[in-house]
Amino acid sequence: PELKEKQPFAEEAKQYTKEHCHKREIYVVTEGEDHYGRLLGWVYVAKNGGGGGYVCVNEGLIEQGLAYAYIPNKDEQPHNWDKLIELQTQARSAKRGLWKSFH
């Protein structure tokens, strides 16, 4: 959700991102730009507890219903598209975040 446009759950998505990225090792993989010239990418943070590995913040946002699965170019799906759709479906079924009033 867009903060500038005050879209629903934009502030919640911002807070989720801050909570998961604050004072943690962050790894970003960029994948070009959208049609507005904004940088696109995947944000990974070190797992809690220092057990090694990373978790994808993008996936977490979708899982919590704070973002939609998005394809900037319909000819190229992200590497984890199936997982994103599965997480979005689960969020919708559980009526989390953006899906709270979805019928």
MOPAC internal coordinates of N, CA, C and O (Angstrom, degrees):
PM7 1SCF
backbone

  N    0.0000 0     0.00 0     0.00 0    0    0    0
  C    1.4712 1     0.00 0     0.00 0    1    0    0
  C    1.5279 1   110.80 1     0.00 0    2    1    0
  O    1.2310 1   120.88 1   -35.75 1    3    2    1
  N    1.3100 1   115.92 1   144.25 1    3    2    1
  C    1.4595 1   122.69 1  -177.41 1    5    3    2
  C    1.5271 1   111.33 1   -84.04 1    6    5    3
  O    1.2310 1   120.48 1   -53.86 1    7    6    5
  N    1.3327 1   116.68 1   126.14 1    7    6    5
  C    1.4578 1   121.38 1   177.25 1    9    7    6
  C    1.5207 1   111.30 1   -68.80 1   10    9    7
  O    1.2310 1   120.55 1   135.06 1   11   10    9
  N    1.3345 1   116.55 1   -44.94 1   11   10    9
  C    1.4701 1   120.39 1  -176.70 1   13   11   10
  C    1.5202 1   111.93 1   -60.72 1   14   13   11
  O    1.2310 1   120.54 1   147.04 1   15   14   13
  N    1.3083 1   116.56 1   -32.96 1   15   14   13
  C    1.4634 1   120.99 1  -179.64 1   17   15   14
  C    1.5247 1   112.31 1   -90.82 1   18   17   15
  O    1.2310 1   120.76 1  -177.13 1   19   18   17
  N    1.3434 1   116.15 1     2.87 1   19   18   17
  C    1.4642 1   122.57 1   179.33 1   21   19   18
  C    1.5324 1   112.20 1    52.91 1   22   21   19
  O    1.2310 1   121.49 1  -136.48 1   23   22   21
  N    1.3392 1   114.76 1    43.52 1   23   22   21
  C    1.4608 1   119.50 1   178.54 1   25   23   22
  C    1.5260 1   109.89 1   -70.87 1   26   25   23
  O    1.2310 1   120.27 1   -29.33 1   27   26   25
  N    1.3404 1   117.08 1   150.67 1   27   26   25
  C    1.4641 1   120.45 1   179.05 1   29   27   26
  C    1.5284 1   111.43 1   -55.58 1   30   29   27
  O    1.2310 1   121.35 1   -43.37 1   31   30   29
  N    1.3112 1   115.03 1   136.63 1   31   30   29
  C    1.4576 1   125.58 1   176.17 1   33   31   30
  C    1.5266 1   113.91 1    72.29 1   34   33   31
  O    1.2310 1   119.64 1  -170.47 1   35   34   33
  N    1.3286 1   118.29 1     9.53 1   35   34   33
  C    1.4631 1   120.86 1   176.74 1   37   35   34
  C    1.5332 1   110.56 1   -64.89 1   38   37   35
  O    1.2310 1   120.34 1   135.78 1   39   38   37
  N    1.3219 1   116.96 1   -44.22 1   39   38   37
  C    1.4745 1   120.16 1   179.10 1   41   39   38
  C    1.5275 1   111.11 1   -65.42 1   42   41   39
  O    1.2310 1   120.51 1   141.07 1   43   42   41
  N    1.3172 1   116.64 1   -38.93 1   43   42   41
  C    1.4674 1   120.57 1   178.87 1   45   43   42
  C    1.5330 1   110.67 1   -65.50 1   46   45   43
  O    1.2310 1   120.46 1   141.14 1   47   46   45
  N    1.3180 1   116.72 1   -38.86 1   47   46   45
  C    1.4673 1   120.87 1   177.79 1   49   47   46
  C    1.5324 1   110.11 1   -65.61 1   50   49   47
  O    1.2310 1   120.67 1   139.56 1   51   50   49
  N    1.3216 1   116.32 1   -40.44 1   51   50   49
  C    1.4641 1   120.86 1   177.35 1   53   51   50
  C    1.5296 1   110.44 1   -62.24 1   54   53   51
  O    1.2310 1   120.50 1   134.60 1   55   54   53
  N    1.3238 1   116.64 1   -45.40 1   55   54   53
  C    1.4607 1   121.10 1   180.00 1   57   55   54
  C    1.5292 1   111.28 1   -63.53 1   58   57   55
  O    1.2310 1   120.22 1   136.98 1   59   58   57
  N    1.3262 1   117.18 1   -43.02 1   59   58   57
  C    1.4737 1   121.45 1   178.15 1   61   59   58
  C    1.5288 1   109.37 1   -58.26 1   62   61   59
  O    1.2310 1   120.64 1   134.78 1   63   62   61
  N    1.3278 1   116.39 1   -45.22 1   63   62   61
  C    1.4598 1   120.75 1  -178.80 1   65   63   62
  C    1.5174 1   110.99 1   -64.18 1   66   65   63
  O    1.2310 1   120.11 1   135.79 1   67   66   65
  N    1.3312 1   117.40 1   -44.21 1   67   66   65
  C    1.4596 1   120.58 1   178.05 1   69   67   66
  C    1.5205 1   111.50 1   -60.69 1   70   69   67
  O    1.2310 1   120.49 1   135.36 1   71   70   69
  N    1.3277 1   116.67 1   -44.64 1   71   70   69
  C    1.4633 1   120.87 1  -179.37 1   73   71   70
  C    1.5269 1   112.21 1   -61.79 1   74   73   71
  O    1.2310 1   120.65 1   142.64 1   75   74   73
  N    1.3083 1   116.37 1   -37.36 1   75   74   73
  C    1.4580 1   119.69 1  -176.04 1   77   75   74
  C    1.5276 1   113.76 1   -86.63 1   78   77   75
  O    1.2310 1   120.17 1   162.96 1   79   78   77
  N    1.3229 1   117.27 1   -17.04 1   79   78   77
  C    1.4646 1   120.45 1  -177.62 1   81   79   78
  C    1.5279 1   113.90 1  -106.49 1   82   81   79
  O    1.2310 1   119.96 1   161.43 1   83   82   81
  N    1.3196 1   117.68 1   -18.57 1   83   82   81
  C    1.4662 1   121.62 1  -174.90 1   85   83   82
  C    1.5276 1   111.33 1   -63.51 1   86   85   83
  O    1.2310 1   121.35 1   -54.65 1   87   86   85
  N    1.3237 1   115.02 1   125.35 1   87   86   85
  C    1.4655 1   123.14 1   176.12 1   89   87   86
  C    1.5292 1   112.91 1    55.94 1   90   89   87
  O    1.2310 1   121.10 1  -143.66 1   91   90   89
  N    1.3213 1   115.50 1    36.34 1   91   90   89
  C    1.4648 1   120.28 1   176.47 1   93   91   90
  C    1.5135 1   109.06 1  -130.00 1   94   93   91
  O    1.2310 1   121.16 1   -25.35 1   95   94   93
  N    1.2955 1   115.39 1   154.65 1   95   94   93
  C    1.4490 1   120.13 1   175.10 1   97   95   94
  C    1.5302 1   108.55 1   -66.52 1   98   97   95
  O    1.2310 1   120.56 1   -49.03 1   99   98   97
  N    1.3213 1   116.54 1   130.97 1   99   98   97
  C    1.4626 1   122.13 1  -177.15 1  101   99   98
  C    1.5222 1   109.09 1  -120.40 1  102  101   99
  O    1.2310 1   121.29 1   -40.30 1  103  102  101
  N    1.3182 1   115.14 1   139.70 1  103  102  101
  C    1.4557 1   122.41 1   178.03 1  105  103  102
  C    1.5275 1   106.66 1  -127.26 1  106  105  103
  O    1.2310 1   120.23 1   -55.66 1  107  106  105
  N    1.3242 1   117.17 1   124.34 1  107  106  105
  C    1.4636 1   121.22 1  -177.07 1  109  107  106
  C    1.5301 1   109.57 1  -117.69 1  110  109  107
  O    1.2310 1   121.10 1   -48.01 1  111  110  109
  N    1.3221 1   115.50 1   131.99 1  111  110  109
  C    1.4592 1   121.90 1   175.01 1  113  111  110
  C    1.5227 1   106.78 1  -114.58 1  114  113  111
  O    1.2310 1   120.33 1   -64.09 1  115  114  113
  N    1.3237 1   116.97 1   115.91 1  115  114  113
  C    1.4569 1   120.29 1  -179.19 1  117  115  114
  C    1.5251 1   110.73 1   -90.16 1  118  117  115
  O    1.2310 1   121.81 1   -29.56 1  119  118  117
  N    1.3368 1   114.15 1   150.44 1  119  118  117
  C    1.4641 1   120.34 1  -179.69 1  121  119  118
  C    1.5227 1   111.06 1  -137.37 1  122  121  119
  O    1.2310 1   120.24 1  -130.38 1  123  122  121
  N    1.3082 1   117.14 1    49.62 1  123  122  121
  C    1.4579 1   120.26 1   176.49 1  125  123  122
  C    1.5115 1   113.14 1    86.33 1  126  125  123
  O    1.2310 1   121.58 1    24.03 1  127  126  125
  N    1.3330 1   114.59 1  -155.97 1  127  126  125
  C    1.4611 1   121.35 1  -176.42 1  129  127  126
  C    1.5243 1   109.98 1  -129.56 1  130  129  127
  O    1.2310 1   121.20 1   -22.31 1  131  130  129
  N    1.3449 1   115.32 1   157.69 1  131  130  129
  C    1.4636 1   119.44 1   173.86 1  133  131  130
  C    1.5321 1   108.98 1   -85.74 1  134  133  131
  O    1.2310 1   120.49 1     2.96 1  135  134  133
  N    1.3197 1   116.67 1  -177.04 1  135  134  133
  C    1.4663 1   119.93 1  -176.64 1  137  135  134
  C    1.5368 1   113.40 1   -70.30 1  138  137  135
  O    1.2310 1   120.11 1   172.79 1  139  138  137
  N    1.3345 1   117.40 1    -7.21 1  139  138  137
  C    1.4639 1   121.68 1   174.67 1  141  139  138
  C    1.5325 1   111.36 1   -96.70 1  142  141  139
  O    1.2310 1   120.79 1   179.22 1  143  142  141
  N    1.3412 1   116.10 1    -0.78 1  143  142  141
  C    1.4547 1   120.41 1  -178.99 1  145  143  142
  C    1.5169 1   114.10 1    85.18 1  146  145  143
  O    1.2310 1   120.22 1  -168.87 1  147  146  145
  N    1.3384 1   117.18 1    11.13 1  147  146  145
  C    1.4685 1   120.65 1   179.46 1  149  147  146
  C    1.5232 1   109.54 1   -84.15 1  150  149  147
  O    1.2310 1   121.00 1   -39.56 1  151  150  149
  N    1.3098 1   115.69 1   140.44 1  151  150  149
  C    1.4538 1   122.10 1   178.86 1  153  151  150
  C    1.5270 1   110.13 1   -66.71 1  154  153  151
  O    1.2310 1   120.25 1   -46.63 1  155  154  153
  N    1.3218 1   117.13 1   133.37 1  155  154  153
  C    1.4625 1   122.59 1   177.43 1  157  155  154
  C    1.5115 1   109.08 1  -110.97 1  158  157  155
  O    1.2310 1   120.80 1   -33.05 1  159  158  157
  N    1.3113 1   116.08 1   146.95 1  159  158  157
  C    1.4516 1   118.10 1   178.50 1  161  159  158
  C    1.5113 1   112.76 1  -177.37 1  162  161  159
  O    1.2310 1   122.33 1     1.14 1  163  162  161
  N    1.2979 1   113.15 1  -178.86 1  163  162  161
  C    1.4607 1   123.05 1  -179.85 1  165  163  162
  C    1.5101 1   108.07 1  -114.00 1  166  165  163
  O    1.2310 1   120.44 1   -45.48 1  167  166  165
  N    1.3270 1   116.76 1   134.52 1  167  166  165
  C    1.4587 1   121.88 1  -179.80 1  169  167  166
  C    1.5229 1   107.95 1  -111.37 1  170  169  167
  O    1.2310 1   121.26 1   -55.72 1  171  170  169
  N    1.3189 1   115.20 1   124.28 1  171  170  169
  C    1.4551 1   121.96 1   178.34 1  173  171  170
  C    1.5253 1   108.55 1  -118.42 1  174  173  171
  O    1.2310 1   120.62 1   -39.06 1  175  174  173
  N    1.3194 1   116.41 1   140.94 1  175  174  173
  C    1.4644 1   121.22 1   176.65 1  177  175  174
  C    1.5180 1   108.70 1  -125.42 1  178  177  175
  O    1.2310 1   121.36 1   -29.38 1  179  178  177
  N    1.3203 1   115.00 1   150.62 1  179  178  177
  C    1.4556 1   120.09 1   177.93 1  181  179  178
  C    1.5268 1   109.48 1   -60.60 1  182  181  179
  O    1.2310 1   121.07 1   -40.04 1  183  182  181
  N    1.3148 1   115.56 1   139.96 1  183  182  181
  C    1.4647 1   120.31 1   179.70 1  185  183  182
  C    1.5143 1   110.63 1   -61.96 1  186  185  183
  O    1.2310 1   121.03 1   -31.70 1  187  186  185
  N    1.3281 1   115.64 1   148.30 1  187  186  185
  C    1.4642 1   120.86 1   174.71 1  189  187  186
  C    1.5176 1   109.45 1   -62.24 1  190  189  187
  O    1.2310 1   120.79 1   -31.44 1  191  190  189
  N    1.2986 1   116.10 1   148.56 1  191  190  189
  C    1.4559 1   120.23 1   176.32 1  193  191  190
  C    1.5114 1   113.21 1    86.32 1  194  193  191
  O    1.2310 1   119.97 1   177.17 1  195  194  193
  N    1.3151 1   117.67 1    -2.83 1  195  194  193
  C    1.4602 1   120.55 1   176.20 1  197  195  194
  C    1.5130 1   114.65 1    65.32 1  198  197  195
  O    1.2310 1   119.74 1  -156.94 1  199  198  197
  N    1.3188 1   118.10 1    23.06 1  199  198  197
  C    1.4543 1   121.03 1  -178.65 1  201  199  198
  C    1.5160 1   114.10 1   -76.84 1  202  201  199
  O    1.2310 1   120.09 1  -173.71 1  203  202  201
  N    1.3000 1   117.43 1     6.29 1  203  202  201
  C    1.4530 1   120.88 1  -179.03 1  205  203  202
  C    1.5071 1   111.41 1    87.02 1  206  205  203
  O    1.2310 1   121.04 1   -24.61 1  207  206  205
  N    1.2921 1   115.62 1   155.39 1  207  206  205
  C    1.4477 1   121.32 1   179.05 1  209  207  206
  C    1.5154 1   112.16 1    87.95 1  210  209  207
  O    1.2310 1   122.14 1    -5.01 1  211  210  209
  N    1.3177 1   113.50 1   174.99 1  211  210  209
  C    1.4626 1   121.05 1  -176.49 1  213  211  210
  C    1.5196 1   110.02 1  -132.59 1  214  213  211
  O    1.2310 1   121.23 1   -22.54 1  215  214  213
  N    1.3318 1   115.24 1   157.46 1  215  214  213
  C    1.4631 1   121.49 1   171.88 1  217  215  214
  C    1.5259 1   107.27 1  -119.76 1  218  217  215
  O    1.2310 1   121.09 1   -30.21 1  219  218  217
  N    1.3161 1   115.53 1   149.79 1  219  218  217
  C    1.4595 1   121.97 1  -176.84 1  221  219  218
  C    1.5337 1   109.81 1   -90.29 1  222  221  219
  O    1.2310 1   120.49 1   -63.46 1  223  222  221
  N    1.3154 1   116.67 1   116.54 1  223  222  221
  C    1.4608 1   121.90 1   179.67 1  225  223  222
  C    1.5235 1   110.04 1   -64.14 1  226  225  223
  O    1.2310 1   119.95 1   142.11 1  227  226  225
  N    1.3278 1   117.70 1   -37.89 1  227  226  225
  C    1.4699 1   121.62 1   178.99 1  229  227  226
  C    1.5272 1   110.09 1   -56.63 1  230  229  227
  O    1.2310 1   120.48 1   133.50 1  231  230  229
  N    1.3299 1   116.69 1   -46.50 1  231  230  229
  C    1.4635 1   120.92 1   179.97 1  233  231  230
  C    1.5249 1   110.95 1   -63.96 1  234  233  231
  O    1.2310 1   120.56 1   140.39 1  235  234  233
  N    1.3319 1   116.54 1   -39.61 1  235  234  233
  C    1.4557 1   120.67 1   179.11 1  237  235  234
  C    1.5191 1   112.60 1   -62.48 1  238  237  235
  O    1.2310 1   120.40 1   140.54 1  239  238  237
  N    1.3308 1   116.84 1   -39.46 1  239  238  237
  C    1.4585 1   120.80 1   177.71 1  241  239  238
  C    1.5259 1   111.12 1   -61.30 1  242  241  239
  O    1.2310 1   120.71 1   137.75 1  243  242  241
  N    1.3111 1   116.24 1   -42.25 1  243  242  241
  C    1.4692 1   120.58 1   179.20 1  245  243  242
  C    1.5184 1   110.31 1   -69.26 1  246  245  243
  O    1.2310 1   120.56 1   138.17 1  247  246  245
  N    1.3179 1   116.54 1   -41.83 1  247  246  245
  C    1.4685 1   120.96 1   179.70 1  249  247  246
  C    1.5293 1   111.70 1   -59.99 1  250  249  247
  O    1.2310 1   120.22 1   144.81 1  251  250  249
  N    1.3360 1   117.18 1   -35.19 1  251  250  249
  C    1.4634 1   121.79 1  -179.31 1  253  251  250
  C    1.5335 1   112.44 1   -86.11 1  254  253  251
  O    1.2310 1   120.71 1   179.32 1  255  254  253
  N    1.3294 1   116.25 1    -0.68 1  255  254  253
  C    1.4620 1   119.54 1  -179.52 1  257  255  254
  C    1.5155 1   113.16 1    76.21 1  258  257  255
  O    1.2310 1   120.48 1  -156.36 1  259  258  257
  N    1.3281 1   116.68 1    23.64 1  259  258  257
  C    1.4591 1   120.92 1  -177.71 1  261  259  258
  C    1.5240 1   112.77 1  -102.75 1  262  261  259
  O    1.2310 1   120.70 1  -177.62 1  263  262  261
  N    1.3323 1   116.26 1     2.38 1  263  262  261
  C    1.4619 1   122.10 1   177.02 1  265  263  262
  C    1.5196 1   108.51 1  -158.70 1  266  265  263
  O    1.2310 1   121.55 1   -20.49 1  267  266  265
  N    1.3207 1   114.64 1   159.51 1  267  266  265
  C    1.4607 1   121.49 1   176.19 1  269  267  266
  C    1.5223 1   109.42 1   -98.57 1  270  269  267
  O    1.2310 1   120.37 1   -28.55 1  271  270  269
  N    1.3243 1   116.90 1   151.45 1  271  270  269
  C    1.4616 1   120.63 1   168.15 1  273  271  270
  C    1.5268 1   106.20 1   -66.63 1  274  273  271
  O    1.2310 1   120.43 1   -45.63 1  275  274  273
  N    1.3165 1   116.79 1   134.37 1  275  274  273
  C    1.4567 1   121.51 1  -169.72 1  277  275  274
  C    1.5249 1   110.21 1  -137.05 1  278  277  275
  O    1.2310 1   121.11 1   -43.83 1  279  278  277
  N    1.3162 1   115.48 1   136.17 1  279  278  277
  C    1.4616 1   121.21 1   174.57 1  281  279  278
  C    1.5317 1   107.37 1  -119.04 1  282  281  279
  O    1.2310 1   120.00 1   -68.52 1  283  282  281
  N    1.3377 1   117.60 1   111.48 1  283  282  281
  C    1.4623 1   118.92 1   179.94 1  285  283  282
  C    1.5275 1   112.69 1   -70.58 1  286  285  283
  O    1.2310 1   120.92 1   156.11 1  287  286  285
  N    1.3178 1   115.85 1   -23.89 1  287  286  285
  C    1.4650 1   121.10 1  -179.71 1  289  287  286
  C    1.5202 1   107.35 1  -134.37 1  290  289  287
  O    1.2310 1   120.28 1   -69.36 1  291  290  289
  N    1.3298 1   117.07 1   110.64 1  291  290  289
  C    1.4604 1   120.37 1  -173.88 1  293  291  290
  C    1.5266 1   113.60 1   -61.70 1  294  293  291
  O    1.2310 1   120.24 1   166.70 1  295  294  293
  N    1.3301 1   117.14 1   -13.30 1  295  294  293
  C    1.4611 1   120.61 1   179.38 1  297  295  294
  C    1.5305 1   112.79 1   -87.25 1  298  297  295
  O    1.2310 1   120.32 1   169.12 1  299  298  297
  N    1.3294 1   117.00 1   -10.88 1  299  298  297
  C    1.4618 1   121.13 1  -178.34 1  301  299  298
  C    1.5236 1   110.21 1  -133.91 1  302  301  299
  O    1.2310 1   120.76 1   -65.96 1  303  302  301
  N    1.3134 1   116.15 1   114.04 1  303  302  301
  C    1.4616 1   119.78 1   177.11 1  305  303  302
  C    1.5292 1   108.99 1   -88.65 1  306  305  303
  O    1.2310 1   120.27 1   -32.70 1  307  306  305
  N    1.3352 1   117.08 1   147.30 1  307  306  305
  C    1.4609 1   119.88 1   175.22 1  309  307  306
  C    1.5265 1   110.99 1   -61.50 1  310  309  307
  O    1.2310 1   120.75 1   -22.43 1  311  310  309
  N    1.3189 1   116.17 1   157.57 1  311  310  309
  C    1.4707 1   121.88 1  -178.65 1  313  311  310
  C    1.5237 1   112.63 1   -57.30 1  314  313  311
  O    1.2310 1   120.11 1   151.19 1  315  314  313
  N    1.3173 1   117.40 1   -28.81 1  315  314  313
  C    1.4693 1   122.04 1  -176.03 1  317  315  314
  C    1.5288 1   111.87 1  -111.88 1  318  317  315
  O    1.2310 1   119.88 1  -151.44 1  319  318  317
  N    1.3165 1   117.83 1    28.56 1  319  318  317
  C    1.4567 1   121.90 1  -175.22 1  321  319  318
  C    1.5213 1   112.85 1   -55.60 1  322  321  319
  O    1.2310 1   119.84 1   134.72 1  323  322  321
  N    1.3189 1   117.91 1   -45.28 1  323  322  321
  C    1.4694 1   120.62 1  -179.52 1  325  323  322
  C    1.5258 1   111.07 1   -59.84 1  326  325  323
  O    1.2310 1   120.64 1   139.34 1  327  326  325
  N    1.3283 1   116.38 1   -40.66 1  327  326  325
  C    1.4661 1   120.09 1   178.71 1  329  327  326
  C    1.5278 1   110.57 1   -66.70 1  330  329  327
  O    1.2310 1   120.08 1   138.79 1  331  330  329
  N    1.3292 1   117.45 1   -41.21 1  331  330  329
  C    1.4636 1   120.73 1   179.02 1  333  331  330
  C    1.5242 1   111.04 1   -60.85 1  334  333  331
  O    1.2310 1   120.71 1   136.31 1  335  334  333
  N    1.3203 1   116.24 1   -43.69 1  335  334  333
  C    1.4700 1   120.27 1   179.10 1  337  335  334
  C    1.5214 1   110.39 1   -65.28 1  338  337  335
  O    1.2310 1   120.17 1   140.21 1  339  338  337
  N    1.3231 1   117.29 1   -39.79 1  339  338  337
  C    1.4709 1   120.52 1   178.00 1  341  339  338
  C    1.5302 1   110.68 1   -63.32 1  342  341  339
  O    1.2310 1   120.11 1   135.42 1  343  342  341
  N    1.3287 1   117.39 1   -44.58 1  343  342  341
  C    1.4660 1   121.20 1   178.64 1  345  343  342
  C    1.5230 1   111.18 1   -63.60 1  346  345  343
  O    1.2310 1   120.41 1   139.68 1  347  346  345
  N    1.3249 1   116.81 1   -40.32 1  347  346  345
  C    1.4583 1   120.72 1   178.46 1  349  347  346
  C    1.5278 1   111.09 1   -65.53 1  350  349  347
  O    1.2310 1   120.57 1   139.38 1  351  350  349
  N    1.3115 1   116.51 1   -40.62 1  351  350  349
  C    1.4667 1   121.06 1   178.51 1  353  351  350
  C    1.5283 1   110.43 1   -62.79 1  354  353  351
  O    1.2310 1   120.49 1   138.37 1  355  354  353
  N    1.3237 1   116.68 1   -41.63 1  355  354  353
  C    1.4676 1   120.97 1   178.15 1  357  355  354
  C    1.5263 1   110.99 1   -64.55 1  358  357  355
  O    1.2310 1   120.32 1   137.07 1  359  358  357
  N    1.3364 1   116.99 1   -42.93 1  359  358  357
  C    1.4687 1   121.22 1   178.74 1  361  359  358
  C    1.5261 1   110.44 1   -62.81 1  362  361  359
  O    1.2310 1   120.97 1   138.89 1  363  362  361
  N    1.3237 1   115.74 1   -41.11 1  363  362  361
  C    1.4704 1   120.38 1   179.56 1  365  363  362
  C    1.5245 1   110.48 1   -65.40 1  366  365  363
  O    1.2310 1   120.10 1   136.06 1  367  366  365
  N    1.3272 1   117.41 1   -43.94 1  367  366  365
  C    1.4709 1   121.38 1   179.36 1  369  367  366
  C    1.5261 1   111.85 1   -62.91 1  370  369  367
  O    1.2310 1   121.06 1   142.62 1  371  370  369
  N    1.3361 1   115.59 1   -37.38 1  371  370  369
  C    1.4647 1   120.71 1  -179.63 1  373  371  370
  C    1.5275 1   112.29 1   -85.63 1  374  373  371
  O    1.2310 1   120.40 1   177.12 1  375  374  373
  N    1.3496 1   116.84 1    -2.88 1  375  374  373
  C    1.4622 1   123.20 1  -179.43 1  377  375  374
  C    1.5269 1   112.13 1    55.41 1  378  377  375
  O    1.2310 1   121.31 1  -132.91 1  379  378  377
  N    1.3496 1   115.11 1    47.09 1  379  378  377
  C    1.4654 1   120.99 1   177.50 1  381  379  378
  C    1.5249 1   109.94 1   -91.42 1  382  381  379
  O    1.2310 1   121.07 1   -38.51 1  383  382  381
  N    1.3120 1   115.55 1   141.49 1  383  382  381
  C    1.4580 1   121.93 1   172.35 1  385  383  382
  C    1.5130 1   113.97 1    55.76 1  386  385  383
  O    1.2310 1   121.21 1    57.28 1  387  386  385
  N    1.3274 1   115.30 1  -122.72 1  387  386  385
  C    1.4641 1   122.58 1  -178.23 1  389  387  386
  C    1.5216 1   113.10 1   -55.33 1  390  389  387
  O    1.2310 1   120.58 1   156.71 1  391  390  389
  N    1.2988 1   116.49 1   -23.29 1  391  390  389
  C    1.4658 1   122.24 1  -174.97 1  393  391  390
  C    1.5267 1   113.10 1   -93.06 1  394  393  391
  O    1.2310 1   120.33 1  -176.05 1  395  394  393
  N    1.3221 1   116.97 1     3.95 1  395  394  393
  C    1.4642 1   121.35 1  -176.55 1  397  395  394
  C    1.5327 1   113.51 1   -52.20 1  398  397  395
  O    1.2310 1   120.50 1   138.17 1  399  398  397
  N    1.3214 1   116.65 1   -41.83 1  399  398  397
  C    1.4562 1   119.37 1  -177.32 1  401  399  398
  C    1.5332 1   112.32 1  -107.66 1  402  401  399
  O    1.2310 1   120.41 1  -164.99 1  403  402  401
  N    1.3455 1   116.82 1    15.01 1  403  402  401
  C    1.4640 1   121.16 1  -179.89 1  405  403  402
  C    1.5361 1   109.72 1   -73.24 1  406  405  403
  O    1.2310 1   120.58 1   -44.14 1  407  406  405
  N    1.3310 1   116.49 1   135.86 1  407  406  405
  C    1.4734 1   120.62 1   179.63 1  409  407  406
  C    1.5132 1   110.55 1  -107.98 1  410  409  407
  O    1.2310 1   120.10 1   180.00 1  411  410  409

